[in-house]
Amino acid sequence: MQEKNWLQRLTKSQRDKWIGGVCGGLGRHSPVPAWCWRFIFAFLFLFYGIGLVLYVLLWIFIPRDAETGEDGGPGHG
């Protein structure tokens, strides 16, 4: 079976979150840290007005982490 890439495994973080966990999830599943994602969304919102729309869409469509074992389980590690 082919292993899923980081985008297919993407979930919202339940631990590293300020509002919805989107940036925490992106930070955990991509090579870019969560603080950098927060800066990117804030920059896009302040200078182009699109950051909030992107964040809300990701908040809606990215699934939540399973309640048990966010960092553990098969395929993690």
Steps between C-alpha positions, in 0.01 A plus 500: 500500500628844414565734794302825507686827455484781759207670329287185507579451873429866585281550807429791733703491819321466833809595704676775302212734425410861557165513319420190297817293491560552128849651534600242762393221267680655205810542715495137612445352154718731289865607523391856594448568876159604638614853593601558140155389377341743746720780365410409139126507569529829692709654221253388233211637704657837577643575156278313256182422697497133397667344808179483702306339215771237449519429872122457534487269196780287642329502840184363338655240269800362692390213725561507873760278670375183658440560869737217596869508417550811289871431451495122533343211320581317181675697229621777734866514569 
